[in-house]
Amino acid sequence: MAQLTRHATAKPLMSCGRIYDRASADEAILDSDIVLSAKSLLLNPDWVSDIRNEKGLSPRTNEESNVAYTDTPLP
């Protein structure tokens, strides 16, 4: 979708969704100006550090995101 949008406009383009590790962020930035990763940041306060250290990270589910609105910590 980002590639199609890039060809249709010269305006800044943001991409989001399924960006959870260094590889997925690097891939998304190829066709975007800004990459958003709200769920990964919400569920992992060390996400930026983990990315810098090239730690292997897994995608999170939408159900796991619900923990942000409870008192239950994420395992």
MMTF fields as JSON, N, C-alpha, C and O atoms, coordinates in Angstrom:
{
  "mmtfVersion": "1.0.0",
  "mmtfProducer": "UNKNOWN",
  "numBonds": 299,
  "numAtoms": 300,
  "numGroups": 75,
  "numChains": 1,
  "numModels": 1,
  "chainsPerModel": [1],
  "groupsPerChain": [75],
  "chainIdList": ["A"],
  "bondAtomList": [4, 2, 8, 6, 12, 10, 16, 14, 20, 18, 24, 22, 28, 26, 32, 30, 36, 34, 40, 38, 44, 42, 48, 46, 52, 50, 56, 54, 60, 58, 64, 62, 68, 66, 72, 70, 76, 74, 80, 78, 84, 82, 88, 86, 92, 90, 96, 94, 100, 98, 104, 102, 108, 106, 112, 110, 116, 114, 120, 118, 124, 122, 128, 126, 132, 130, 136, 134, 140, 138, 144, 142, 148, 146, 152, 150, 156, 154, 160, 158, 164, 162, 168, 166, 172, 170, 176, 174, 180, 178, 184, 182, 188, 186, 192, 190, 196, 194, 200, 198, 204, 202, 208, 206, 212, 210, 216, 214, 220, 218, 224, 222, 228, 226, 232, 230, 236, 234, 240, 238, 244, 242, 248, 246, 252, 250, 256, 254, 260, 258, 264, 262, 268, 266, 272, 270, 276, 274, 280, 278, 284, 282, 288, 286, 292, 290, 296, 294],
  "bondOrderList": [1, 1, 1, 1, 1, 1, 1, 1, 1, 1, 1, 1, 1, 1, 1, 1, 1, 1, 1, 1, 1, 1, 1, 1, 1, 1, 1, 1, 1, 1, 1, 1, 1, 1, 1, 1, 1, 1, 1, 1, 1, 1, 1, 1, 1, 1, 1, 1, 1, 1, 1, 1, 1, 1, 1, 1, 1, 1, 1, 1, 1, 1, 1, 1, 1, 1, 1, 1, 1, 1, 1, 1, 1, 1],
  "groupList": [{"groupName": "MET", "atomNameList": ["N", "CA", "C", "O"], "elementList": ["N", "C", "C", "O"], "formalChargeList": [0, 0, 0, 0], "bondAtomList": [1, 0, 2, 1, 3, 2], "bondOrderList": [1, 1, 2], "singleLetterCode": "M", "chemCompType": "L-PEPTIDE LINKING"}, {"groupName": "ALA", "atomNameList": ["N", "CA", "C", "O"], "elementList": ["N", "C", "C", "O"], "formalChargeList": [0, 0, 0, 0], "bondAtomList": [1, 0, 2, 1, 3, 2], "bondOrderList": [1, 1, 2], "singleLetterCode": "A", "chemCompType": "L-PEPTIDE LINKING"}, {"groupName": "GLN", "atomNameList": ["N", "CA", "C", "O"], "elementList": ["N", "C", "C", "O"], "formalChargeList": [0, 0, 0, 0], "bondAtomList": [1, 0, 2, 1, 3, 2], "bondOrderList": [1, 1, 2], "singleLetterCode": "Q", "chemCompType": "L-PEPTIDE LINKING"}, {"groupName": "LEU", "atomNameList": ["N", "CA", "C", "O"], "elementList": ["N", "C", "C", "O"], "formalChargeList": [0, 0, 0, 0], "bondAtomList": [1, 0, 2, 1, 3, 2], "bondOrderList": [1, 1, 2], "singleLetterCode": "L", "chemCompType": "L-PEPTIDE LINKING"}, {"groupName": "THR", "atomNameList": ["N", "CA", "C", "O"], "elementList": ["N", "C", "C", "O"], "formalChargeList": [0, 0, 0, 0], "bondAtomList": [1, 0, 2, 1, 3, 2], "bondOrderList": [1, 1, 2], "singleLetterCode": "T", "chemCompType": "L-PEPTIDE LINKING"}, {"groupName": "ARG", "atomNameList": ["N", "CA", "C", "O"], "elementList": ["N", "C", "C", "O"], "formalChargeList": [0, 0, 0, 0], "bondAtomList": [1, 0, 2, 1, 3, 2], "bondOrderList": [1, 1, 2], "singleLetterCode": "R", "chemCompType": "L-PEPTIDE LINKING"}, {"groupName": "HIS", "atomNameList": ["N", "CA", "C", "O"], "elementList": ["N", "C", "C", "O"], "formalChargeList": [0, 0, 0, 0], "bondAtomList": [1, 0, 2, 1, 3, 2], "bondOrderList": [1, 1, 2], "singleLetterCode": "H", "chemCompType": "L-PEPTIDE LINKING"}, {"groupName": "LYS", "atomNameList": ["N", "CA", "C", "O"], "elementList": ["N", "C", "C", "O"], "formalChargeList": [0, 0, 0, 0], "bondAtomList": [1, 0, 2, 1, 3, 2], "bondOrderList": [1, 1, 2], "singleLetterCode": "K", "chemCompType": "L-PEPTIDE LINKING"}, {"groupName": "PRO", "atomNameList": ["N", "CA", "C", "O"], "elementList": ["N", "C", "C", "O"], "formalChargeList": [0, 0, 0, 0], "bondAtomList": [1, 0, 2, 1, 3, 2], "bondOrderList": [1, 1, 2], "singleLetterCode": "P", "chemCompType": "L-PEPTIDE LINKING"}, {"groupName": "SER", "atomNameList": ["N", "CA", "C", "O"], "elementList": ["N", "C", "C", "O"], "formalChargeList": [0, 0, 0, 0], "bondAtomList": [1, 0, 2, 1, 3, 2], "bondOrderList": [1, 1, 2], "singleLetterCode": "S", "chemCompType": "L-PEPTIDE LINKING"}, {"groupName": "CYS", "atomNameList": ["N", "CA", "C", "O"], "elementList": ["N", "C", "C", "O"], "formalChargeList": [0, 0, 0, 0], "bondAtomList": [1, 0, 2, 1, 3, 2], "bondOrderList": [1, 1, 2], "singleLetterCode": "C", "chemCompType": "L-PEPTIDE LINKING"}, {"groupName": "GLY", "atomNameList": ["N", "CA", "C", "O"], "elementList": ["N", "C", "C", "O"], "formalChargeList": [0, 0, 0, 0], "bondAtomList": [1, 0, 2, 1, 3, 2], "bondOrderList": [1, 1, 2], "singleLetterCode": "G", "chemCompType": "PEPTIDE LINKING"}, {"groupName": "ILE", "atomNameList": ["N", "CA", "C", "O"], "elementList": ["N", "C", "C", "O"], "formalChargeList": [0, 0, 0, 0], "bondAtomList": [1, 0, 2, 1, 3, 2], "bondOrderList": [1, 1, 2], "singleLetterCode": "I", "chemCompType": "L-PEPTIDE LINKING"}, {"groupName": "TYR", "atomNameList": ["N", "CA", "C", "O"], "elementList": ["N", "C", "C", "O"], "formalChargeList": [0, 0, 0, 0], "bondAtomList": [1, 0, 2, 1, 3, 2], "bondOrderList": [1, 1, 2], "singleLetterCode": "Y", "chemCompType": "L-PEPTIDE LINKING"}, {"groupName": "ASP", "atomNameList": ["N", "CA", "C", "O"], "elementList": ["N", "C", "C", "O"], "formalChargeList": [0, 0, 0, 0], "bondAtomList": [1, 0, 2, 1, 3, 2], "bondOrderList": [1, 1, 2], "singleLetterCode": "D", "chemCompType": "L-PEPTIDE LINKING"}, {"groupName": "GLU", "atomNameList": ["N", "CA", "C", "O"], "elementList": ["N", "C", "C", "O"], "formalChargeList": [0, 0, 0, 0], "bondAtomList": [1, 0, 2, 1, 3, 2], "bondOrderList": [1, 1, 2], "singleLetterCode": "E", "chemCompType": "L-PEPTIDE LINKING"}, {"groupName": "VAL", "atomNameList": ["N", "CA", "C", "O"], "elementList": ["N", "C", "C", "O"], "formalChargeList": [0, 0, 0, 0], "bondAtomList": [1, 0, 2, 1, 3, 2], "bondOrderList": [1, 1, 2], "singleLetterCode": "V", "chemCompType": "L-PEPTIDE LINKING"}, {"groupName": "ASN", "atomNameList": ["N", "CA", "C", "O"], "elementList": ["N", "C", "C", "O"], "formalChargeList": [0, 0, 0, 0], "bondAtomList": [1, 0, 2, 1, 3, 2], "bondOrderList": [1, 1, 2], "singleLetterCode": "N", "chemCompType": "L-PEPTIDE LINKING"}, {"groupName": "TRP", "atomNameList": ["N", "CA", "C", "O"], "elementList": ["N", "C", "C", "O"], "formalChargeList": [0, 0, 0, 0], "bondAtomList": [1, 0, 2, 1, 3, 2], "bondOrderList": [1, 1, 2], "singleLetterCode": "W", "chemCompType": "L-PEPTIDE LINKING"}],
  "groupTypeList": [0, 1, 2, 3, 4, 5, 6, 1, 4, 1, 7, 8, 3, 0, 9, 10, 11, 5, 12, 13, 14, 5, 1, 9, 1, 14, 15, 1, 12, 3, 14, 9, 14, 12, 16, 3, 9, 1, 7, 9, 3, 3, 3, 17, 8, 14, 18, 16, 9, 14, 12, 5, 17, 15, 7, 11, 3, 9, 8, 5, 4, 17, 15, 15, 9, 17, 16, 1, 13, 4, 14, 4, 8, 3, 8],
  "groupIdList": [1, 2, 3, 4, 5, 6, 7, 8, 9, 10, 11, 12, 13, 14, 15, 16, 17, 18, 19, 20, 21, 22, 23, 24, 25, 26, 27, 28, 29, 30, 31, 32, 33, 34, 35, 36, 37, 38, 39, 40, 41, 42, 43, 44, 45, 46, 47, 48, 49, 50, 51, 52, 53, 54, 55, 56, 57, 58, 59, 60, 61, 62, 63, 64, 65, 66, 67, 68, 69, 70, 71, 72, 73, 74, 75],
  "secStructList": [7, 2, 2, 2, 2, 2, 2, 2, 7, 7, 1, 7, 7, 3, 3, 3, 1, 1, 7, 7, 1, 2, 2, 2, 2, 2, 2, 2, 2, 6, 6, 7, 1, 3, 3, 3, 7, 2, 2, 2, 2, 2, 2, 7, 6, 6, 2, 2, 2, 2, 2, 2, 6, 6, 7, 7, 7, 7, 7, 7, 7, 2, 2, 2, 2, 4, 4, 4, 4, 1, 1, 7, 7, 7, 7],
  "xCoordList": [0.816, 0.0, 0.869, 0.554, 1.96, 2.849, 3.447, 3.587, 3.795, 4.37, 3.357, 3.714, 2.113, 1.068, 0.847, 0.708, 0.817, 0.615, 1.792, 1.601, 2.992, 4.199, 4.144, 4.576, 3.626, 3.54, 2.434, 2.451, 1.474, 0.34, 0.549, -0.154, 1.508, 1.69, 3.139, 3.906, 3.495, 4.835, 4.8, 5.824, 3.625, 3.489, 4.172, 4.35, 4.558, 5.179, 4.247, 3.031, 4.838, 4.073, 4.475, 5.658, 3.471, 3.713, 3.192, 2.141, 3.938, 3.508, 3.396, 4.178, 2.415, 2.256, 1.669, 1.159, 1.75, 1.19, 2.25, 2.991, 2.318, 3.257, 4.716, 5.564, 5.007, 6.371, 6.768, 6.366, 7.553, 7.829, 9.306, 9.687, 10.148, 11.581, 12.364, 11.777, 13.67, 14.52, 14.249, 14.175, 14.104, 13.882, 12.558, 12.507, 11.489, 10.193, 10.199, 9.557, 10.91, 11.026, 11.857, 11.494, 12.958, 13.8, 13.036, 13.178, 12.238, 11.455, 10.395, 10.182, 9.733, 8.676, 9.227, 8.57, 10.418, 10.973, 11.417, 11.643, 11.541, 11.92, 10.908, 11.277, 9.632, 8.574, 7.867, 6.816, 8.421, 7.78, 8.794, 10.004, 8.277, 9.135, 9.205, 10.207, 8.14, 8.039, 7.453, 6.543, 7.988, 7.476, 6.916, 7.587, 5.686, 5.016, 4.955, 4.682, 5.208, 5.163, 4.564, 5.234, 3.336, 2.696, 2.567, 2.9, 2.09, 1.858, 3.162, 3.203, 4.215, 5.503, 6.028, 6.547, 5.898, 6.347, 5.473, 5.971, 4.192, 3.257, 3.539, 3.484, 3.837, 4.007, 5.443, 5.682, 6.401, 7.799, 8.499, 8.93, 8.616, 9.246, 10.722, 11.296, 11.332, 12.727, 12.857, 13.931, 11.774, 11.746, 12.856, 13.531, 13.056, 14.081, 15.457, 16.251, 15.738, 17.016, 17.153, 18.218, 16.082, 16.107, 16.374, 17.09, 15.802, 16.031, 17.493, 18.127, 18.02, 19.423, 20.368, 21.393, 20.021, 20.847, 20.507, 21.03, 19.621, 19.206, 18.709, 18.979, 17.978, 17.364, 16.229, 15.47, 16.119, 15.033, 13.718, 13.554, 12.792, 11.492, 10.385, 10.509, 9.305, 8.163, 7.007, 6.893, 6.15, 4.965, 4.043, 4.004, 3.308, 2.342, 0.942, 0.698, 0.029, -1.356, -2.161, -1.746, -3.305, -4.192, -4.665, -4.836, -4.878, -5.323, -4.274, -4.628, -2.999, -1.947, -1.955, -1.552, -2.401, -2.459, -3.454, -3.302, -4.456, -5.465, -4.886, -5.486, -3.73, -3.122, -2.739, -2.595, -2.577, -2.213, -3.318, -3.078, -4.508, -5.63, -6.07, -7.186, -5.183, -5.488, -4.326, -3.312, -4.5, -3.42, -2.583, -1.668, -2.882, -2.191, -0.966, -1.089, 0.233, 1.436, 1.494, 0.966, 2.132, 2.319, 3.432, 4.491, 3.2, 4.253, 5.453, 6.42],
  "yCoordList": [-1.181, 0.0, 1.258, 2.233, 1.235, 2.399, 2.689, 3.851, 1.658, 1.859, 2.526, 3.43, 2.093, 2.7, 4.158, 5.022, 4.418, 5.781, 6.667, 7.821, 6.143, 6.905, 7.363, 8.473, 6.535, 6.895, 7.921, 8.609, 8.015, 8.913, 10.302, 11.241, 10.449, 11.735, 11.961, 11.015, 13.22, 13.581, 14.014, 14.4, 13.95, 14.333, 13.302, 12.153, 13.707, 12.748, 11.561, 11.716, 10.4, 9.167, 8.442, 8.215, 8.078, 7.306, 5.892, 5.693, 4.905, 3.508, 2.955, 3.307, 2.085, 1.423, 0.035, -0.27, -0.785, -2.125, -3.179, -3.116, -4.152, -5.272, -4.8, -5.435, -3.714, -3.233, -3.552, -2.862, -4.596, -5.092, -5.347, -5.563, -5.329, -5.56, -4.724, -3.988, -4.834, -4.019, -4.298, -3.371, -5.559, -5.917, -5.359, -4.837, -5.465, -4.955, -3.431, -2.86, -2.759, -1.296, -0.87, 0.072, -1.558, -1.24, -1.43, -0.633, -2.473, -2.729, -1.648, -1.181, -1.254, -0.243, 1.119, 1.846, 1.471, 2.794, 2.93, 4.044, 1.833, 1.892, 2.684, 3.352, 2.607, 3.272, 4.354, 4.841, 4.734, 5.705, 6.724, 6.528, 7.811, 8.812, 8.619, 8.949, 8.088, 7.859, 6.47, 6.05, 5.758, 4.442, 4.517, 4.984, 4.053, 4.07, 2.65, 1.695, 2.53, 1.21, 1.314, 1.013, 1.729, 1.995, 0.746, 0.784, -0.351, -1.547, -2.077, -2.459, -2.105, -2.593, -1.722, -2.237, -0.41, 0.506, 0.412, 0.495, 0.241, 0.137, -1.103, -1.051, -2.205, -3.473, -3.777, -4.713, -3.003, -3.256, -1.91, -1.279, -1.468, -0.173, -0.126, 0.957, -1.278, -1.346, -1.538, -1.884, -1.316, -1.613, -0.904, -1.533, 0.377, 1.117, 0.53, 0.341, 0.244, -0.37, -1.757, -2.112, -2.527, -3.87, -3.797, -4.637, -2.801, -2.611, -2.253, -2.803, -1.326, -0.926, -2.105, -2.199, -3.004, -4.175, -5.359, -6.46, -5.117, -6.13, -7.417, -8.527, -7.223, -8.348, -8.919, -8.164, -10.217, -10.85, -10.633, -11.067, -9.976, -9.673, -10.301, -10.455, -10.661, -11.278, -10.29, -9.403, -10.441, -9.567, -9.873, -11.001, -8.872, -9.029, -9.075, -8.546, -9.704, -9.794, -8.608, -7.924, -8.377, -7.317, -7.599, -6.67, -8.859, -9.221, -8.82, -8.39, -8.96, -8.568, -7.066, -6.618, -6.293, -4.842, -4.433, -3.377, -5.242, -4.913, -4.799, -4.153, -5.411, -5.382, -3.951, -3.651, -3.087, -1.704, -0.983, 0.055, -1.533, -0.898, -1.65, -1.461, -2.507, -3.265, -3.137, -2.498, -3.753, -3.8, -5.065, -5.289, -5.895, -7.167, -6.959, -6.482, -7.304, -7.137, -8.173, -9.277, -7.8, -8.712, -9.703, -9.301, -10.993, -11.977, -11.846, -12.595],
  "zCoordList": [0.0, 0.0, 0.0, -0.683, 0.764, 0.815, -0.557, -0.939, -1.29, -2.626, -3.556, -4.313, -3.505, -4.334, -3.957, -4.823, -2.669, -2.199, -2.578, -2.962, -2.474, -2.817, -4.273, -4.585, -5.157, -6.575, -6.842, -7.863, -5.918, -6.12, -5.526, -5.899, -4.605, -3.942, -3.545, -3.366, -3.412, -2.936, -1.473, -0.91, -0.866, 0.546, 1.436, 1.031, 2.652, 3.58, 3.838, 3.953, 3.925, 4.07, 5.344, 5.597, 6.145, 7.363, 7.151, 6.543, 7.661, 7.598, 9.005, 9.889, 9.205, 10.497, 10.268, 9.19, 11.286, 11.215, 10.971, 9.99, 11.873, 11.788, 11.775, 11.148, 12.446, 12.609, 14.042, 14.979, 14.2, 15.536, 15.798, 16.949, 14.775, 14.966, 13.964, 13.172, 13.995, 13.121, 11.642, 10.835, 11.293, 9.889, 9.365, 8.251, 10.154, 9.687, 9.612, 8.73, 10.519, 10.46, 9.247, 8.542, 9.01, 7.851, 6.544, 5.617, 6.473, 5.267, 5.066, 3.947, 6.152, 6.056, 5.64, 4.894, 6.108, 5.815, 4.352, 3.88, 3.65, 2.237, 1.409, 0.443, 1.789, 1.037, 1.84, 1.423, 2.977, 3.856, 4.344, 4.232, 4.886, 5.492, 7.006, 7.641, 7.565, 9.008, 9.222, 8.507, 10.222, 10.574, 11.993, 12.913, 12.156, 13.449, 14.008, 13.281, 15.286, 15.908, 17.302, 18.29, 17.389, 18.666, 19.541, 20.725, 18.971, 19.776, 20.362, 21.532, 19.573, 20.063, 21.196, 22.186, 21.057, 22.11, 23.35, 24.473, 23.155, 24.268, 25.109, 26.337, 24.453, 25.154, 25.559, 26.322, 25.062, 25.408, 25.62, 24.655, 26.876, 27.136, 26.713, 26.602, 26.48, 26.048, 24.537, 24.046, 23.805, 22.38, 21.608, 20.793, 21.847, 21.105, 21.381, 20.46, 22.639, 23.007, 22.377, 21.872, 22.409, 21.806, 20.305, 19.759, 19.64, 18.204, 17.944, 17.043, 18.743, 18.574, 18.76, 18.085, 19.678, 19.96, 19.065, 19.243, 18.098, 17.125, 17.786, 17.328, 18.869, 19.572, 18.711, 18.103, 18.663, 17.918, 18.637, 19.777, 17.993, 18.594, 17.771, 16.556, 18.439, 17.776, 17.707, 18.553, 16.701, 16.65, 17.82, 18.312, 18.258, 19.343, 18.756, 17.672, 19.471, 19.016, 19.537, 20.473, 18.925, 19.397, 20.815, 21.604, 21.148, 22.486, 23.535, 24.633, 23.201, 24.131, 24.378, 25.451, 23.418, 23.575, 24.65, 25.264, 24.881, 25.882, 27.282, 28.141, 27.533, 28.856, 29.245, 30.43, 28.279, 28.578, 29.352, 29.969, 29.314, 29.981, 31.238, 31.722, 31.765, 32.968, 33.958, 33.675, 35.109, 36.103, 35.962, 36.755, 34.964, 34.762, 33.904, 32.776, 34.405, 33.573, 32.453, 32.58, 31.378, 30.25, 30.592, 31.074, 30.345, 30.668, 29.753, 29.892]
}
